[in-house]
Amino acid sequence: MAKVSWRPGTQIYPLPAVIVTCGNKPENWNMLTVAWTGTICSDPAMCYISVRPERFSYPLIEENMEFTINLTTTEMARATDWAGVRSGRDYDKWKETGLHPIPGEKVKSPTIEESPLSIECRVKGVIRLGTHDMFIADVLNVRADDRFLNADTGKFSLENAHLLAYSHGHYHELGKIIGNFGFSVKKK
């Protein structure tokens, strides 16, 4: 198989399709879909989101310096897409998507009740990049849906949540597990 030079853009796919919630009181709580997000440090726990400055939620995040990353599932696919293509300037996204906000425990932004995992974050710094600005944040709290806790092991089983990923304009359900970290070098 020959490799050809191809430049579809500068994105590395697939990416998680998450809904970021923001705002500091119920009257201004909002959400937006973000695919440019990820872990940047494990100790201390840190992550990032990249957001276009023209997005309605951008000033809410910039002013409050807090947000919550909510993982999404196949059951949330329509709401995830809708929250990304409609603006909070024009719609009440909570009403339109049917998702339910829950007050944050460590931040003023809400979490989403339907999300299997919500990560409450406080912004540590903002890097102005170009089309997007990167909000680098400390993880303050993680809220997990107990439906995905394995009663025998006490471990969180996200593979049972049917998480969404985003790749080249399409949403995909994450599939079966094919191995775990270190499986390639484990002694038999």
Salt bridges, closest charged atoms under 4 A:
GLU54 OE2 - ARG52 NH1 3.70
GLU62 OE2 - ARG128 NH2 3.08
GLU66 OE2 - ARG122 NH2 2.88
GLU105 OE2 - ARG143 NE 3.20
GLU114 OE2 - HIS100 ND1 2.41
GLU120 OE2 - ARG143 NH1 3.90
ASP133 OD2 - ARG128 NH1 2.97
ASP138 OD1 - LYS124 NZ 3.92
ASP145 OD2 - ARG147 NH2 2.81
GLU173 OE2 - HIS162 ND1 2.56
